[in-house]
Amino acid sequence: MYRLILVSLLLTILYYLLRKMFRSFQTPLQNGQGNPSAFRPDDEQDQMIQDPVCHTFVPRRIALIEWIEGREYCFCSKECAGQFRSNHPT
């Protein structure tokens, strides 16, 4: 009787360990590695971008994005964008 309980306990533990291992293969890895199709399009919009003027971090979806001299810059506000343009004349 004790053998049956021990075997069922070991099988249950093995089941949960295998399930956890296989689920980790399906989730994307950190730092942008892994299967790129596993990322949702919203993940890119939720990326935090640092403002080059005041160095605050803002989500990309609400950042003010401007192209200056062929480069993309993300700002937290119009004031920071104006200050950046005045300090970097084209």
Backbone as JSON, one array per atom type, in Angstrom:
{
  "sequence": "MYRLILVSLLLTILYYLLRKMFRSFQTPLQNGQGNPSAFRPDDEQDQMIQDPVCHTFVPRRIALIEWIEGREYCFCSKECAGQFRSNHPT",
  "N": [[0.81, -1.19, 0.0], [1.92, 1.25, 0.8], [3.84, 1.55, -1.16], [2.33, 2.05, -3.43], [1.23, 4.56, -2.83], [3.6, 6.07, -2.64], [4.62, 5.79, -5.27], [2.56, 7.04, -6.74], [2.76, 9.63, -5.73], [5.36, 10.35, -6.59], [4.99, 10.22, -9.37], [3.13, 12.27, -9.7], [4.66, 14.52, -8.96], [6.62, 14.38, -10.96], [4.99, 14.84, -13.19], [4.17, 17.56, -12.8], [6.65, 18.84, -12.89], [7.52, 18.27, -15.53], [5.46, 19.51, -16.94], [5.86, 22.2, -16.25], [8.39, 22.59, -17.38], [7.89, 22.27, -20.15], [6.1, 24.34, -20.61], [7.74, 26.53, -20.3], [9.14, 26.55, -22.66], [7.35, 27.62, -24.43], [6.9, 30.29, -23.79], [8.09, 33.61, -24.46], [11.54, 34.6, -24.25], [13.45, 36.73, -22.06], [14.84, 40.01, -22.82], [14.38, 40.26, -25.54], [15.0, 37.91, -26.87], [14.39, 34.72, -28.34], [11.42, 33.31, -29.79], [10.33, 35.43, -32.26], [7.73, 35.7, -33.21], [6.19, 35.14, -31.08], [5.86, 37.39, -29.57], [3.58, 39.96, -28.79], [2.1, 42.6, -30.77], [1.63, 44.77, -29.12], [3.64, 44.75, -27.25], [5.85, 46.13, -28.24], [4.88, 48.71, -28.27], [4.59, 49.19, -25.57], [7.12, 49.47, -24.69], [9.64, 51.07, -22.81], [10.97, 54.24, -23.3], [13.74, 56.41, -23.23], [13.86, 59.86, -22.72], [15.9, 62.12, -24.49], [16.52, 64.64, -23.51], [15.48, 65.36, -20.85], [15.81, 62.97, -19.65], [13.81, 61.27, -18.68], [11.74, 58.35, -18.49], [9.39, 57.17, -20.79], [6.43, 55.46, -21.96], [6.51, 54.01, -25.21], [4.19, 54.24, -26.74], [2.98, 56.62, -25.95], [4.87, 58.52, -26.34], [6.35, 61.42, -27.84], [7.29, 61.29, -31.04], [9.87, 62.12, -33.18], [11.58, 62.73, -36.23], [14.81, 63.6, -36.74], [17.35, 64.79, -38.64], [17.42, 62.33, -40.02], [17.28, 60.48, -37.99], [15.53, 58.77, -35.41], [13.93, 60.2, -32.67], [12.63, 60.11, -29.39], [10.44, 61.83, -27.33], [9.28, 63.14, -24.17], [7.61, 65.3, -24.04], [6.35, 68.27, -25.79], [7.87, 70.44, -25.12], [10.39, 69.39, -24.41], [11.11, 68.36, -26.9], [11.29, 70.72, -28.41], [13.36, 72.03, -27.04], [15.43, 70.23, -27.56], [15.66, 70.48, -30.36], [16.48, 73.16, -30.5], [18.99, 73.0, -29.34], [20.31, 71.33, -31.09], [20.8, 72.31, -33.97], [19.83, 72.0, -37.41]],
  "CA": [[0.0, 0.0, 0.0], [2.8, 2.41, 0.85], [4.5, 1.66, -2.46], [1.38, 2.68, -4.35], [1.17, 5.98, -2.48], [4.89, 6.64, -3.01], [4.71, 5.85, -6.73], [1.63, 8.06, -7.21], [3.34, 10.92, -5.35], [6.49, 10.6, -7.5], [4.43, 10.49, -10.7], [2.52, 13.6, -9.65], [5.77, 15.48, -8.98], [7.19, 14.32, -12.31], [4.04, 15.49, -14.09], [4.26, 19.0, -12.63], [7.97, 19.3, -13.37], [7.5, 18.22, -16.99], [4.54, 20.54, -17.42], [6.54, 23.49, -16.09], [9.48, 22.65, -18.34], [7.36, 22.47, -21.5], [5.51, 25.68, -20.68], [8.8, 27.52, -20.44], [9.53, 26.61, -24.07], [6.34, 28.35, -25.18], [6.91, 31.7, -23.46], [9.27, 34.28, -24.99], [12.6, 34.86, -23.29], [13.7, 38.14, -21.78], [15.81, 40.74, -23.64], [14.08, 40.16, -26.97], [15.45, 36.67, -27.47], [13.33, 33.72, -28.44], [10.6, 33.32, -30.99], [9.79, 36.78, -32.42], [6.3, 35.67, -33.46], [5.52, 34.96, -29.8], [5.6, 38.69, -29.0], [2.4, 40.67, -29.29], [2.45, 43.93, -31.26], [1.54, 45.73, -28.02], [4.88, 44.74, -26.49], [6.72, 47.19, -28.74], [4.29, 49.98, -27.86], [4.77, 49.35, -24.13], [8.54, 49.6, -24.4], [9.97, 52.35, -22.19], [11.96, 55.0, -24.07], [14.3, 57.52, -22.44], [13.9, 61.18, -23.35], [17.31, 62.54, -24.51], [16.71, 65.94, -22.88], [15.28, 65.33, -19.4], [16.16, 61.6, -19.25], [12.71, 60.52, -18.09], [11.3, 57.22, -19.3], [7.98, 57.2, -21.16], [6.07, 54.36, -22.87], [6.63, 54.39, -26.61], [2.88, 54.56, -27.31], [2.58, 58.0, -25.67], [6.02, 59.41, -26.57], [6.34, 62.27, -29.02], [8.37, 60.76, -31.88], [10.28, 63.03, -34.25], [12.76, 62.35, -37.02], [15.71, 64.75, -36.87], [18.54, 64.4, -39.41], [17.34, 60.92, -40.37], [17.29, 59.65, -36.79], [14.3, 58.85, -34.63], [14.06, 60.6, -31.28], [11.38, 60.03, -28.65], [10.41, 62.84, -26.27], [8.14, 63.05, -23.25], [6.72, 66.45, -24.23], [6.72, 69.21, -26.86], [8.92, 71.33, -24.59], [11.67, 68.69, -24.55], [11.42, 68.28, -28.33], [11.72, 72.06, -28.81], [14.69, 72.27, -26.45], [16.4, 69.4, -28.27], [15.84, 71.1, -31.67], [17.26, 74.4, -30.35], [20.38, 72.63, -29.02], [20.86, 70.58, -32.23], [20.27, 72.89, -35.21], [20.14, 71.22, -38.63]],
  "C": [[0.86, 1.26, 0.0], [3.53, 2.62, -0.47], [3.59, 2.37, -3.45], [1.28, 4.18, -4.08], [2.46, 6.68, -2.89], [5.01, 6.81, -4.51], [3.77, 6.93, -7.27], [2.15, 9.46, -6.87], [4.49, 11.29, -6.3], [5.99, 10.91, -8.92], [3.78, 11.87, -10.77], [3.6, 14.68, -9.7], [6.41, 15.52, -10.36], [6.29, 15.02, -13.32], [4.16, 17.0, -14.01], [5.6, 19.56, -13.1], [8.02, 19.31, -14.89], [6.59, 19.3, -17.57], [5.18, 21.92, -17.33], [7.65, 23.65, -17.12], [8.95, 22.93, -19.75], [6.67, 23.82, -21.65], [6.57, 26.75, -20.84], [9.3, 27.61, -21.88], [8.56, 27.46, -24.88], [6.36, 29.84, -24.91], [8.18, 32.34, -24.01], [10.27, 34.57, -23.88], [12.76, 36.36, -23.09], [14.73, 38.69, -22.75], [15.6, 40.53, -25.13], [14.56, 38.9, -27.63], [14.29, 35.7, -27.51], [12.59, 33.85, -29.75], [9.97, 34.7, -31.19], [8.28, 36.78, -32.68], [5.52, 35.49, -32.17], [5.21, 36.3, -29.14], [4.35, 39.3, -29.61], [2.85, 42.01, -29.83], [2.41, 44.99, -30.16], [2.83, 45.81, -27.23], [5.82, 45.86, -26.94], [6.19, 48.55, -28.31], [4.46, 50.24, -26.36], [6.22, 49.49, -23.72], [8.81, 51.0, -23.84], [11.14, 52.99, -22.94], [12.44, 56.16, -23.2], [14.36, 58.79, -23.27], [15.35, 61.66, -23.34], [17.56, 63.87, -23.81], [16.61, 65.83, -21.35], [15.52, 63.95, -18.8], [15.07, 60.87, -18.47], [12.32, 59.4, -19.04], [9.79, 57.33, -19.53], [7.67, 55.98, -22.03], [6.07, 54.85, -24.31], [5.29, 54.82, -27.2], [2.44, 55.99, -27.02], [3.72, 58.99, -25.91], [5.8, 60.22, -27.84], [7.54, 61.88, -29.87], [8.64, 61.73, -33.02], [11.52, 62.49, -34.93], [13.59, 63.6, -37.24], [16.99, 64.24, -37.5], [18.57, 62.9, -39.68], [17.38, 59.96, -39.19], [16.02, 59.85, -36.0], [14.62, 59.2, -33.18], [12.68, 60.56, -30.63], [11.46, 60.98, -27.46], [9.18, 62.65, -25.4], [7.15, 64.18, -23.46], [7.21, 67.32, -25.4], [7.84, 70.13, -26.4], [10.29, 70.68, -24.74], [12.07, 68.58, -26.02], [11.93, 69.63, -28.83], [13.1, 72.4, -28.28], [15.75, 71.47, -27.18], [16.7, 70.01, -29.65], [16.67, 72.38, -31.57], [18.72, 74.1, -30.05], [21.08, 71.89, -30.16], [20.32, 71.15, -33.54], [20.7, 72.06, -36.43], [20.8, 72.06, -39.66]]
}
